[in-house]
Amino acid sequence: MIQNRVAFRIGLSVVVLAMIAPVSAPASAAELKPNEAKKKIVFVHGKASHGYGGHAYGAAFRMLARALNENVPSVTAEVIQNDGDLSILETADAIVLGSDGGRLVKTLGDQLEPLMKQGVGLACVHYTVDPTDPKAVERLVSWIGGAYEHHWSVNPHWEANFKTFPEHPVARGLKPFKADDEWYYHMRFPPEMKGVTPILSAVPPEKTRQRPDGPHSGNPHVRARKGMAEVVGWVYKRPDGGRGFGFTGMHAHWNWAQDMYRKSVLNALVWIAGAEVPDGGVPSKTPTLEELESELGMPRPENFNAKAVREKIKSMNL
């Protein structure tokens, strides 16, 4: 069964490759160990929203896929939009979803279910972790180890200060950093966090806990956790061995210029695919503002303060 599935996946990959938007030529297979097949990571994204550089899933995924293809010989990454040929998911070792309101978790749920049971990795970023529907929330908790739950979780904008990291392959090469983002927190995790390893945790400003009650704004559970650290990025090992990753940041596209922010996600994607994370983490070039904008595929608005964003990017890695 396993040999047949591998053969099917390799054959189908050749057929559909021409239909996939190119991101970059994969790293040389000569760098792989003998008889070691590349792990395939498939990114699926919905449309961008929230203005210029907001919730830019496609732009982010193209950049991440290129970084993986250029720097990790053991994986190959491909990007498709959610209205493309989704049969390629059947050949993936890991799937990365990006969509507002967790739409892809809901629309692809029945297709993903058997793949999760086969051990395929799954990652969800930002608004993808908030599918609203109770069944989809339950599925996400079982697939990636956590989900946003209304009247339990919150989604404020704040600057997170990540000071320490666990002993885990996904934390390789990470150094303390700060990032201002819409970091969702107080997620719904399995009882006693079983199987979950927090990768990014920070103490949010108290004002983010004091917002009025609402499905996204605040609740008594959050207010009771004064001064406590909250998990905003985590990995999960399912009971059957499959792997998951949840990342609540990514509201603003410009944050991808933060080297540790980017590395934490790249490391996690390699890990959920079942490949080895490099000793120093996945390397990648710091993108310029212009390079980040080039992926957006839309003209720069007249009121866009490029100078301020460029200065912010410059300060990220000091």
N, C-alpha and C positions, 0 to 999 in steps of 0.2 A: 504493500500500500504506500509506504513512504517513498520507495523508489519510483513508483508510478506517478506520485504527486510531484516529485522533483522534476521528472522528465516532462510532465505536462506543463509545469511552470516555466521551464527553460524554453520549451517550444512556443508557448503562448507569448512569452516575452519578446521573441523575435518578430512575431506577427504584429504585435501592437506597438512596437517601439517607434515605428514611423509616424504613428498618430499622436505621439506624446510631444508636448511642447519641449524643445531642447533647452537644457539648462547649462550643460557643460560636458565636455568629453570626460568619461570616467578615468580615474587614475589607472596606470598600467597594471594589467593582470600579472605581469612578470614579478611584481613586488609581493604577490600573495605566496603563501606557503604552498608547497606541492599538493595538488589534489584538493585545494581549498576553494570552494565556490564562493562567489561574492554574495553577500546578503542584499536583498532588494528592499529599498525603502520607497514607498509610494506616498506622495503628498497629494491630498485632495482638498481643494479650497472652494469656498463660496465667494460671493462678491464682496468688495471692500465697502466700507461705510464710514460714517463719522468724519467726513471731510477729508482734506488733503493729508494723507499719511496716517489716517485713523483706521484701525481694524483692517490693515492692508495684508490680508492673508496670502494672496497670490504673490505679491511682491516679496514678502518675507520668505515664503516657501521656495521661490526661485533662488533667492540668495542663499538660503540654508542648503538647498540641494547642490548648488554649485560648490559651496565650501566642502561638503562631504565628498563630492566627486573628485575634487582637486586634492584633497588632503587625507582621505581614508581609503587606501587601496582595497580594503576588505568589504566595502559596500558600494552599491550603485544606487543613485537616487533619481527619481522621475517625478514630474509634477503634472497634474491634470486638474481641470476645473470640474466641479461637481456635475456638469451636464455633458462631460466627455464619456469615453468608453470605460465604464467602471469594471469591466471584466478583468482588467489588469489586477484588481485587488486579489483575485484568486491566486496570483503568482507572488504576492508580497510576503516578505518576512516580517515587515513592520509597516503600519499605516499611520499617517499623520493627518489629522483632521483640523480644519479651520473654517468656522462659519458662525454667524451671529445666531444667538438664541439656541445654540446646540442643534441647529437644523440638520446637520449631517448625521448626528448621533441618532436622530429620530428617523430620517428618511432611509438611512442605510442600516438601521438596527438589525433587521431580519437577515440582511446579507452578511453583516459582521458577526452575528451570533455564532454560526458554525466555524468561522475563521478563528474566533477567539478560543473556541474549544480545541482547535488544532494547534494552538500555541502561538498564533501570529501576534506580534507586538502591536500596541496601540498607544498613540499620543494624542492629546487634545490640548489646544492652546486657547487662552483667553476666553471669549464668550462661548466657545465650543463646550466648555465644562458646565454651562448653565442651560440644559435642555428643557427645563420647566416640567415637562411631562414626568409624572412619578415613575412610570415604567422605564423611561430613558435614564432617569437619575439612578434608579436601582441597577440598571445595566452598567452605567459608567462606574459606579462604586465597585462592581464585580470585575470590570475590565481594566480600569486604570487605578483603582484604589481610592477614588474620591470624586466628588461632584459638588457643584453649587446647589444648595437647597434653599428655596425661598423661605423667608422668616427664620432662617437659621444662619445663613451666610450673608456677607455684606461685600460691597464693591467700591470702596472709596479710592480716591486718588491720594497717594502719599509717597514720600521718599523712604524706601526701605534700606536699612543699613545691614548688610549681610556680613557678619563678623566671623562666623565659624562654619565648618562643613563636616559632614560625617566621613568615616572611613568607608568609602564606597567607590567603585569604579567611576560612577557618574561625577564624583567630586574631584576627580584627578585634575590637577593643574589649577584649581580654583583658588583665588586669593580674595581677601575681603574687598567688597565694593558696595557702592550705593547706586540706586536706580529709582528715579521718580516715575511712577507708572500707576495705572489703575489696577492695583494688586487686590484681587478678591481674597478674602480670608474667612476663617472659621468654616471650612468646608465640611461636608458630610463624609466621614471616613468610616472604615469598618470598625466594629467594636475593638477597643484597645489598640487601634492602629495596626492590627495584625497584617503582616505582609508589606506594610508601608514603611518606606525610609524617607524622611524629610531631607530634601537637598537644600532648599532655600527657606530659611526661617528668619523672621525679624519681629521686633516689637513695634507695633503701629502706634502713631501718635494718639493720645487719649481722645482727641477731638473726633477721630474717625469712629469711635465707639459710641459717641453721644448723640448721634443723629436720631431723628424720630423713627418710630416703628414703621416698618414697611417691608415689602418682599426683597428689596435691595438695600434699603437705607440703614436700618438698625433693628435690634431686638434685645430682649432682656438677657439672652444667653451670651451675646457678645459683650454687653455692658458689664457682665459679671466677671469678665476675664481681664480686668484692669492690670496693666503692666506685664501681661504674659506674651510670650512669643507666639506668632502665628505662622503656619506653614503655607507658603504660596507656590512652592514647587516641590514635587515629590515623585518618587518612583515606587513601583509596586510589583511584587512577585506573586502571581496568582497561585492558588493551591495546586493547580495542574502544571505549573512551571512557566506559563506565559507571562509576559512582562508588559507593564503599562507606565505611562508618564503623564503627569498633569502639570501644566504651567499656566498660572493665572495672569501673568503679565502680557504685554504686547499690544497695549492700546495705541501707543505712539510708535510709528515705524522707526523713528530716529534712535530709539533705545538700542537698536541692533548694532550701533556703533560702540556700545560698551562691551569691551572684550570679554569680561567674565560672564556677563549676561548672555552673550552669544555662545560662549564656550559651554555654559551649563546646559543649554538646550542641545547643542551639537553632541556633547557627550551622551546625553540621555537618549538621543535618537539612535546612536550607534549601539548603545546597551540594549534597548528594547528589541533591536533587530537580531540580537544574539551574537554580535561581533565584539571584538576586544577593543576597549577604549584605550588609546595610546597612553603611555605613562604620564605624559604631561598634559593630557587632555587633547582634544581635537584642535589643531592649530588653524587659524584663519586670519586673513588680512583685515585690518580695521577699515571699514568702508568710509568713504568721504560722503558729504552731503549729496554731492552730485551723483555719486554711484547709487546711493539709496533712492534718490529721486528717479533715476533712470528705470528702476524696476516698477514704478507706480503706473506708468503708461497713461499719464494725464498731464495736461499743462499746469505749470506752477501758477497758483492764484496771484492776482496783483497785490493782495494784502498779506501775502506770505512773508514773514520776517526771516529771510534767509540768514541774515547776519546773526540774529539772536540764536537760531538753531545751530548755526556753524560754531558759534562760541560755546554753546552747550555741549556739542559733540566734542569739541577740543578739550573741555574740562572733564569729560567722563573718565578718562584713563590716566589722569594725573596722579 
